């Protein structure tokens, strides 16, 4: 693919190096000459020292033949303007990094449509989604976000105590927009039909809105629904900590934020009604003890400093916190922590760079689909609806989907959900499906991409 990246900071450089290693044609535009020269030493790609909003620069970079345009500087205004100009000049797909505030404002103004950008994202929100999933489902062996984080995949094991045990699926009333994608029975996996029953020991993989999945998982596993409230402390009230707190605010959680800046504490208090904001410093052992960190369920280090995040997690673990999560901005450090952190008491380390790469990789493919996950022969794949696709303009129920296929999610513009039968499929929608076998995969891809 011909890819142009504006911005060679943490996100841009990480992405550019990874893509150049996969033999894509990469051009990077960076305004700071020192940053550009540093990147040139690590990458086999064209690096321009220039303004990414300059039309002549974009033309020189090859915008007319650009398959994917990524504007990922730290300035949201530069990103949106450059991506908008790139789209007008002929780039096939444009993506812009924005602030979490822009994503939150989407309810009032569709920024993506206003600037004619194909996709907008914030690393802060993507990292927060990753952190929040561990709090929502700490005991699940598999939790994956798809459709922009609006839909979650979780696994559950059927218990004989479950009220759904021994019932055919057609007799089970799941909550709205909750769907079973795959059942694993021993070594066998299959896409379930209406007459299939849930058997003790089955591993069931469900899709749905993250906060709605938990009660259904408990029903399948035969557990009580009235789970105890989770006690969560977040260290850092910046955009990362704020985003995590906002996601957990409506969950069954008691959330406290430790923030060192009094001014930031006041701002957070005005924006988060269900969260306690404390002017406290988790790097001070005395303040950790004063706030009874040893009795909490989750401690999340979410500051801008990796060392503070890791060390406060270790400190919280030593005091007795049940689970600790750390934000790690350097992805190579995050890999190390995920490999060895559990021995130190850190449940998981989340890298904003890696969360961004994971989200954007679905746009980086020469194939007509993107393989997201495999479960015993069942494949979770994603494909984008083209103008000439047979499904374009049809309701979900009107499409002759293959037998071994189940549609589990649809991403339309910035909103994702498990689609209902009467929902209209439109061009540029991303459709997610579990398929079994090559024939079902080929049929699904043909229907979606033409």
TARAGI-V187864 format. One record per residue. N is the residue number from 0. PHI is phi in whole degrees, 0 to 359 (* if undefined). Layout:
((N	PHI) (N	PHI))
This chain:
((0	*) (1	271) (2	237) (3	245) (4	240) (5	259) (6	107) (7	244) (8	283) (9	303) (10	290) (11	297) (12	294) (13	301) (14	290) (15	298) (16	295) (17	297) (18	286) (19	296) (20	291) (21	263) (22	69) (23	281) (24	273) (25	246) (26	235) (27	248) (28	247) (29	224) (30	286) (31	275) (32	297) (33	294) (34	295) (35	296) (36	295) (37	296) (38	295) (39	301) (40	287) (41	246) (42	224) (43	265) (44	202) (45	275) (46	239) (47	252) (48	268) (49	194) (50	268) (51	289) (52	261) (53	278) (54	301) (55	296) (56	293) (57	295) (58	295) (59	296) (60	284) (61	94) (62	298) (63	296) (64	257) (65	280) (66	278) (67	215) (68	243) (69	241) (70	248) (71	229) (72	289) (73	277) (74	255) (75	298) (76	292) (77	299) (78	297) (79	291) (80	292) (81	295) (82	294) (83	294) (84	296) (85	301) (86	297) (87	294) (88	276) (89	121) (90	298) (91	290) (92	223) (93	238) (94	226) (95	231) (96	279) (97	230) (98	275) (99	303) (100	297) (101	296) (102	296) (103	293) (104	283) (105	301) (106	293) (107	257) (108	213) (109	279) (110	299) (111	300) (112	291) (113	300) (114	261) (115	56) (116	255) (117	288) (118	204) (119	237) (120	206) (121	230) (122	301) (123	297) (124	292) (125	297) (126	292) (127	296) (128	301) (129	297) (130	293) (131	295) (132	295) (133	289) (134	286) (135	293) (136	228) (137	292) (138	259) (139	284) (140	282) (141	215) (142	221) (143	230) (144	262) (145	224) (146	53) (147	69) (148	87) (149	281) (150	237) (151	237) (152	256) (153	224) (154	255) (155	218) (156	254) (157	290) (158	252) (159	294) (160	278) (161	291) (162	289) (163	265) (164	299) (165	78) (166	260) (167	291) (168	300) (169	295) (170	264) (171	261) (172	261) (173	282) (174	300) (175	304) (176	63) (177	246) (178	218) (179	275) (180	265) (181	215) (182	241) (183	253) (184	241) (185	67) (186	270) (187	259) (188	243) (189	205) (190	278) (191	288) (192	253) (193	300) (194	273) (195	291) (196	255) (197	271) (198	249) (199	305) (200	95) (201	301) (202	263) (203	252) (204	247) (205	248) (206	237) (207	170) (208	297) (209	312) (210	286) (211	269) (212	287) (213	306) (214	298) (215	292) (216	301) (217	296) (218	297) (219	294) (220	274) (221	72) (222	261) (223	291) (224	282) (225	278) (226	290) (227	295) (228	296) (229	272) (230	262) (231	238) (232	242) (233	248) (234	265) (235	115) (236	255) (237	286) (238	297) (239	294) (240	298) (241	299) (242	296) (243	296) (244	299) (245	297) (246	290) (247	268) (248	301) (249	262) (250	276) (251	278) (252	224) (253	259) (254	251) (255	237) (256	248) (257	265) (258	226) (259	281) (260	269) (261	300) (262	295) (263	291) (264	301) (265	297) (266	296) (267	295) (268	298) (269	282) (270	255) (271	242) (272	283) (273	258) (274	236) (275	271) (276	251) (277	244) (278	279) (279	215) (280	237) (281	288) (282	283) (283	263) (284	301) (285	297) (286	286) (287	297) (288	293) (289	299) (290	266) (291	56) (292	299) (293	295) (294	256) (295	274) (296	274) (297	222) (298	241) (299	238) (300	273) (301	228) (302	274) (303	277) (304	248) (305	302) (306	298) (307	295) (308	297) (309	292) (310	293) (311	290) (312	297) (313	297) (314	293) (315	296) (316	297) (317	296) (318	280) (319	120) (320	303) (321	292) (322	221) (323	234) (324	233) (325	233) (326	277) (327	234) (328	285) (329	272) (330	296) (331	291) (332	294) (333	298) (334	300) (335	296) (336	294) (337	291) (338	279) (339	236) (340	295) (341	300) (342	293) (343	264) (344	96) (345	258) (346	297) (347	199) (348	240) (349	244) (350	255) (351	302) (352	298) (353	289) (354	297) (355	293) (356	301) (357	300) (358	289) (359	274) (360	298) (361	294) (362	271) (363	257) (364	201) (365	272) (366	279) (367	271) (368	213) (369	231) (370	278) (371	260) (372	199) (373	234) (374	227) (375	54) (376	102) (377	272) (378	246) (379	266) (380	236) (381	229) (382	216) (383	259) (384	290) (385	265) (386	299) (387	265) (388	293) (389	302) (390	277) (391	299) (392	87) (393	250) (394	286) (395	305) (396	289) (397	274) (398	269) (399	280) (400	296) (401	296) (402	300) (403	270) (404	208) (405	222) (406	279) (407	248) (408	198) (409	221) (410	252) (411	247) (412	56) (413	260) (414	247) (415	243) (416	195) (417	282) (418	286) (419	272) (420	298) (421	265) (422	284) (423	272) (424	272) (425	234) (426	304) (427	76) (428	296) (429	262) (430	253) (431	243) (432	214) (433	265) (434	231) (435	241) (436	92) (437	294) (438	298) (439	295) (440	296) (441	299) (442	295) (443	299) (444	296) (445	297) (446	293) (447	273) (448	251) (449	85))
